[in-house]
Amino acid sequence: MNKSKRRKLALVLIIAGILLVLSPLVLYWFIHGDSDRYLWIISGPAPFSSFGSGPFQLFMYAGLVVFGLVLATAGIITHFRQRIEHASLS
């Protein structure tokens, strides 16, 4: 993989990781921002009806954060490996 592709891959991984880490905040605001919307969401079909339960929300939010951290870490490692390879070639 050449240098520019690796740099783009690292950037995409880091941005996707940050978005996934921040997504539980947006999702919580969307679900609990308005009581009418909350009732509309939890009265819908599965899996939306599970959004009202605490364990499901905890599992979903933790999964998003963990997956986001894994992606961001992979992007940071890719970025630093590319920098180390570049420095060793010089």
DODREN-600860 format. One record per atom (N, C-alpha, C): residue number from 1; residue in one letter; chain; atom name; x, y, z. Coordinates in Angstrom, 3 decimals, padded with zeros to 6 digits. Layout:
BEGIN
 num residuo cadena atomo        X        Y        Z
 NUM       A      A    CA        X        Y        Z
...
//
This chain:
BEGIN
 num residuo cadena atomo        X        Y        Z
   1       M      A     N  000.863 -001.176  000.000
   1       M      A    CA  000.000  000.000  000.000
   1       M      A     C  000.905  001.234  000.000
   2       N      A     N  000.640  002.167 -000.906
   2       N      A    CA  001.509  003.334 -000.970
   2       N      A     C  001.169  004.340  000.130
   3       K      A     N  002.015  005.349  000.224
   3       K      A    CA  001.950  006.290  001.336
   3       K      A     C  000.651  007.093  001.356
   4       S      A     N  000.196  007.570  000.216
   4       S      A    CA -001.008  008.407  000.200
   4       S      A     C -002.258  007.599  000.554
   5       K      A     N -002.321  006.339  000.101
   5       K      A    CA -003.469  005.502  000.454
   5       K      A     C -003.485  005.186  001.939
   6       R      A     N -002.312  004.924  002.500
   6       R      A    CA -002.235  004.630  003.933
   6       R      A     C -002.614  005.862  004.759
   7       R      A     N -002.194  007.033  004.303
   7       R      A    CA -002.532  008.267  005.012
   7       R      A     C -004.043  008.512  004.969
   8       K      A     N -004.651  008.284  003.800
   8       K      A    CA -006.105  008.449  003.674
   8       K      A     C -006.856  007.429  004.526
   9       L      A     N -006.360  006.192  004.545
   9       L      A    CA -006.981  005.155  005.358
   9       L      A     C -006.923  005.520  006.832
  10       A      A     N -005.772  006.012  007.284
  10       A      A    CA -005.641  006.406  008.686
  10       A      A     C -006.607  007.535  009.020
  11       L      A     N -006.725  008.501  008.137
  11       L      A    CA -007.629  009.622  008.376
  11       L      A     C -009.081  009.164  008.422
  12       V      A     N -009.468  008.291  007.512
  12       V      A    CA -010.841  007.774  007.494
  12       V      A     C -011.137  006.984  008.771
  13       L      A     N -010.195  006.159  009.207
  13       L      A    CA -010.392  005.379  010.418
  13       L      A     C -010.532  006.275  011.651
  14       I      A     N -009.708  007.303  011.741
  14       I      A    CA -009.769  008.207  012.885
  14       I      A     C -011.086  008.971  012.895
  15       I      A     N -011.498  009.491  011.754
  15       I      A    CA -012.757  010.246  011.685
  15       I      A     C -013.946  009.342  011.987
  16       A      A     N -013.966  008.138  011.430
  16       A      A    CA -015.059  007.202  011.707
  16       A      A     C -015.088  006.833  013.188
  17       G      A     N -013.924  006.647  013.786
  17       G      A    CA -013.862  006.338  015.210
  17       G      A     C -014.397  007.465  016.070
  18       I      A     N -014.038  008.687  015.744
  18       I      A    CA -014.527  009.835  016.511
  18       I      A     C -016.042  009.969  016.365
  19       L      A     N -016.539  009.789  015.155
  19       L      A    CA -017.989  009.869  014.944
  19       L      A     C -018.731  008.790  015.731
  20       L      A     N -018.181  007.581  015.744
  20       L      A    CA -018.834  006.510  016.497
  20       L      A     C -018.763  006.751  018.003
  21       V      A     N -017.679  007.336  018.489
  21       V      A    CA -017.583  007.632  019.923
  21       V      A     C -018.587  008.711  020.312
  22       L      A     N -018.822  009.664  019.431
  22       L      A    CA -019.762  010.747  019.732
  22       L      A     C -021.215  010.387  019.436
  23       S      A     N -021.450  009.331  018.671
  23       S      A    CA -022.806  008.988  018.271
  23       S      A     C -023.745  008.634  019.433
  24       P      A     N -023.291  008.038  020.556
  24       P      A    CA -024.235  007.804  021.649
  24       P      A     C -024.846  009.084  022.214
  25       L      A     N -024.086  010.175  022.205
  25       L      A    CA -024.638  011.443  022.690
  25       L      A     C -025.783  011.914  021.801
  26       V      A     N -025.578  011.832  020.490
  26       V      A    CA -026.617  012.244  019.547
  26       V      A     C -027.817  011.303  019.627
  27       L      A     N -027.546  010.021  019.738
  27       L      A    CA -028.624  009.043  019.836
  27       L      A     C -029.429  009.225  021.122
  28       Y      A     N -028.744  009.489  022.229
  28       Y      A    CA -029.447  009.740  023.487
  28       Y      A     C -030.322  010.987  023.370
  29       W      A     N -029.771  012.039  022.759
  29       W      A    CA -030.559  013.259  022.581
  29       W      A     C -031.773  012.979  021.697
  30       F      A     N -031.589  012.195  020.635
  30       F      A    CA -032.701  011.908  019.734
  30       F      A     C -033.789  011.098  020.442
  31       I      A     N -033.398  010.118  021.229
  31       I      A    CA -034.381  009.264  021.890
  31       I      A     C -035.075  009.991  023.035
  32       H      A     N -034.306  010.677  023.862
  32       H      A    CA -034.858  011.265  025.081
  32       H      A     C -035.081  012.773  024.990
  33       G      A     N -034.894  013.375  023.840
  33       G      A    CA -035.029  014.823  023.703
  33       G      A     C -036.449  015.333  023.890
  34       D      A     N -037.425  014.518  023.557
  34       D      A    CA -038.818  014.923  023.642
  34       D      A     C -039.623  013.708  024.101
  35       S      A     N -040.537  013.916  025.045
  35       S      A    CA -041.288  012.773  025.578
  35       S      A     C -042.211  012.150  024.524
  36       D      A     N -042.763  012.953  023.639
  36       D      A    CA -043.602  012.397  022.567
  36       D      A     C -042.783  011.538  021.610
  37       R      A     N -041.585  012.014  021.283
  37       R      A    CA -040.715  011.246  020.393
  37       R      A     C -040.264  009.955  021.075
  38       Y      A     N -039.970  010.015  022.368
  38       Y      A    CA -039.576  008.823  023.117
  38       Y      A     C -040.686  007.770  023.075
  39       L      A     N -041.915  008.200  023.308
  39       L      A    CA -043.034  007.261  023.261
  39       L      A     C -043.260  006.721  021.849
  40       W      A     N -043.063  007.558  020.851
  40       W      A    CA -043.211  007.122  019.469
  40       W      A     C -042.154  006.067  019.120
  41       I      A     N -040.917  006.272  019.590
  41       I      A    CA -039.831  005.340  019.284
  41       I      A     C -040.052  004.006  019.975
  42       I      A     N -040.368  004.025  021.274
  42       I      A    CA -040.466  002.745  021.992
  42       I      A     C -041.761  002.003  021.680
  43       S      A     N -042.725  002.661  021.060
  43       S      A    CA -043.940  001.944  020.671
  43       S      A     C -043.840  001.381  019.258
  44       G      A     N -042.698  001.597  018.610
  44       G      A    CA -042.493  001.104  017.251
  44       G      A     C -042.108 -000.361  017.228
  45       P      A     N -041.819 -000.868  016.039
  45       P      A    CA -041.438 -002.281  015.906
  45       P      A     C -040.027 -002.525  016.448
  46       A      A     N -039.710 -003.804  016.643
  46       A      A    CA -038.371 -004.165  017.087
  46       A      A     C -037.370 -003.764  016.011
  47       P      A     N -036.210 -003.337  016.301
  47       P      A    CA -035.521 -003.184  017.569
  47       P      A     C -035.788 -001.854  018.255
  48       F      A     N -036.595 -000.984  017.655
  48       F      A    CA -036.840  000.331  018.238
  48       F      A     C -037.589  000.243  019.556
  49       S      A     N -038.415 -000.761  019.714
  49       S      A    CA -039.152 -000.902  020.974
  49       S      A     C -038.213 -001.213  022.137
  50       S      A     N -037.019 -001.708  021.845
  50       S      A    CA -036.050 -002.010  022.905
  50       S      A     C -035.273 -000.781  023.355
  51       F      A     N -035.382  000.337  022.639
  51       F      A    CA -034.634  001.539  023.010
  51       F      A     C -035.050  002.089  024.368
  52       G      A     N -036.197  001.700  024.871
  52       G      A    CA -036.635  002.186  026.167
  52       G      A     C -036.015  001.450  027.334
  53       S      A     N -035.430  000.285  027.089
  53       S      A    CA -034.860 -000.492  028.189
  53       S      A     C -033.427 -000.059  028.464
  54       G      A     N -033.089  000.002  029.737
  54       G      A    CA -031.748  000.419  030.150
  54       G      A     C -030.646 -000.510  029.682
  55       P      A     N -030.793 -001.840  029.854
  55       P      A    CA -029.719 -002.724  029.414
  55       P      A     C -029.456 -002.656  027.909
  56       F      A     N -030.495 -002.536  027.106
  56       F      A    CA -030.304 -002.438  025.658
  56       F      A     C -029.564 -001.153  025.299
  57       Q      A     N -029.952 -000.036  025.934
  57       Q      A    CA -029.275  001.229  025.660
  57       Q      A     C -027.820  001.173  026.096
  58       L      A     N -027.560  000.595  027.257
  58       L      A    CA -026.186  000.480  027.736
  58       L      A     C -025.348 -000.360  026.777
  59       F      A     N -025.886 -001.496  026.331
  59       F      A    CA -025.176 -002.359  025.393
  59       F      A     C -024.922 -001.622  024.078
  60       M      A     N -025.922 -000.915  023.578
  60       M      A    CA -025.790 -000.217  022.304
  60       M      A     C -024.773  000.928  022.408
  61       Y      A     N -024.869  001.735  023.465
  61       Y      A    CA -023.943  002.862  023.624
  61       Y      A     C -022.522  002.370  023.854
  62       A      A     N -022.362  001.351  024.697
  62       A      A    CA -021.021  000.815  024.958
  62       A      A     C -020.432  000.195  023.696
  63       G      A     N -021.257 -000.487  022.920
  63       G      A    CA -020.772 -001.069  021.671
  63       G      A     C -020.308 -000.016  020.686
  64       L      A     N -021.055  001.072  020.573
  64       L      A    CA -020.653  002.153  019.676
  64       L      A     C -019.343  002.798  020.124
  65       V      A     N -019.208  003.027  021.429
  65       V      A    CA -017.990  003.652  021.948
  65       V      A     C -016.794  002.726  021.766
  66       V      A     N -016.949  001.457  022.097
  66       V      A    CA -015.835  000.515  021.970
  66       V      A     C -015.420  000.369  020.507
  67       F      A     N -016.379  000.206  019.614
  67       F      A    CA -016.051  000.076  018.196
  67       F      A     C -015.397  001.356  017.667
  68       G      A     N -015.870  002.520  018.127
  68       G      A    CA -015.252  003.781  017.728
  68       G      A     C -013.822  003.903  018.224
  69       L      A     N -013.582  003.474  019.465
  69       L      A    CA -012.224  003.519  019.997
  69       L      A     C -011.298  002.561  019.252
  70       V      A     N -011.808  001.395  018.872
  70       V      A    CA -011.004  000.440  018.103
  70       V      A     C -010.636  001.037  016.747
  71       L      A     N -011.602  001.660  016.073
  71       L      A    CA -011.313  002.265  014.770
  71       L      A     C -010.318  003.421  014.895
  72       A      A     N -010.520  004.285  015.892
  72       A      A    CA -009.615  005.420  016.073
  72       A      A     C -008.206  004.932  016.418
  73       T      A     N -008.106  003.915  017.262
  73       T      A    CA -006.800  003.363  017.611
  73       T      A     C -006.124  002.750  016.394
  74       A      A     N -006.887  002.042  015.575
  74       A      A    CA -006.322  001.463  014.349
  74       A      A     C -005.830  002.569  013.416
  75       G      A     N -006.573  003.661  013.334
  75       G      A    CA -006.141  004.778  012.495
  75       G      A     C -004.881  005.440  013.017
  76       I      A     N -004.792  005.599  014.329
  76       I      A    CA -003.601  006.214  014.921
  76       I      A     C -002.391  005.305  014.735
  77       I      A     N -002.567  003.999  014.940
  77       I      A    CA -001.462  003.058  014.742
  77       I      A     C -001.011  003.063  013.283
  78       T      A     N -001.968  003.085  012.357
  78       T      A    CA -001.621  003.130  010.939
  78       T      A     C -000.845  004.402  010.607
  79       H      A     N -001.278  005.523  011.187
  79       H      A    CA -000.602  006.797  010.947
  79       H      A     C  000.831  006.750  011.463
  80       F      A     N  001.026  006.253  012.687
  80       F      A    CA  002.376  006.226  013.248
  80       F      A     C  003.262  005.190  012.571
  81       R      A     N  002.696  004.072  012.131
  81       R      A    CA  003.499  003.095  011.384
  81       R      A     C  003.977  003.692  010.075
  82       Q      A     N  003.127  004.474  009.439
  82       Q      A    CA  003.507  005.123  008.187
  82       Q      A     C  004.619  006.137  008.441
  83       R      A     N  004.540  006.870  009.551
  83       R      A    CA  005.580  007.848  009.865
  83       R      A     C  006.899  007.165  010.200
  84       I      A     N  006.823  006.026  010.919
  84       I      A    CA  008.047  005.297  011.275
  84       I      A     C  008.697  004.720  010.017
  85       E      A     N  007.899  004.158  009.124
  85       E      A    CA  008.433  003.616  007.879
  85       E      A     C  009.075  004.725  007.023
  86       H      A     N  008.437  005.883  007.022
  86       H      A    CA  008.969  007.005  006.255
  86       H      A     C  010.294  007.470  006.855
  87       A      A     N  010.379  007.507  008.190
  87       A      A    CA  011.610  007.945  008.843
  87       A      A     C  012.733  006.933  008.651
  88       S      A     N  012.405  005.652  008.615
  88       S      A    CA  013.455  004.643  008.443
  88       S      A     C  013.992  004.624  007.013
  89       L      A     N  013.185  005.060  006.058
  89       L      A    CA  013.639  005.105  004.677
  89       L      A     C  014.537  006.305  004.402
  90       S      A     N  014.416  007.320  005.215
  90       S      A    CA  015.216  008.541  004.990
  90       S      A     C  016.631  008.400  005.465
//
